[in-house]
Amino acid sequence: MRLLLFAVVTALLAFVSRGPLGVPGSHGFYRFFGWEGMLALLLLNFGGVGPWFADAFSLRQLISWVLLFGSLVPALLGGHELLRRGAVSRHRDDASLFDFEKTTRLVTTGVYRWIRHPLYASLLMLTWGVFWKRPSWVGCALAAAASAFLVATAQAEEAESVRYFGDAYRDYRRATRMFIPRLL
């Protein structure tokens, strides 16, 4: 059943990502594989609701819930700021971008003042939150692979941003961190 679900969701993700998948090296290309790793990890670690709530106050559960709920913060703040300040334009010609990503103004306010990739930071937190629900060596390998693809996604997006925004993005990159304020 999990294999069938993996195949169905993969087909859906491939359909949604058909533009970026046609542009190898684009951030959307790497993001697809990050999503695939996250999906595999979720299906591996979701053995029903029971295990997700077993030993509710164990260290692994506390770490997991902090990461899972914490992943909402950068996602909501980043998404809101991007839509509010990014001046999205469907006229920006780039097949590898989803419509909401076609920003024409560099966003450096809100959560973007401290980190360049709050949406990917959110996905990293989500990935490791799912991992900590049922830690295993296979789960660790999947979480690490998904994380590597998400980092590659952010790096590819940075190259795209430098091409589009030029020196303004280079200056912004020097003043901020990728995922964690003042650290990484």
Secondary structure as GFF3:
##gff-version 3
##sequence-region A 1 184
A	DSSP	alpha_helix	2	16	.	.	.	ID=ss1
A	DSSP	alpha_helix	18	21	.	.	.	ID=ss2
A	DSSP	alpha_helix	27	45	.	.	.	ID=ss3
A	DSSP	alpha_helix	49	53	.	.	.	ID=ss4
A	DSSP	alpha_helix	59	70	.	.	.	ID=ss5
A	DSSP	alpha_helix	72	85	.	.	.	ID=ss6
A	DSSP	three_ten_helix	99	101	.	.	.	ID=ss7
A	DSSP	three_ten_helix	110	113	.	.	.	ID=ss8
A	DSSP	alpha_helix	118	131	.	.	.	ID=ss9
A	DSSP	alpha_helix	137	165	.	.	.	ID=ss10
A	DSSP	alpha_helix	167	175	.	.	.	ID=ss11
###
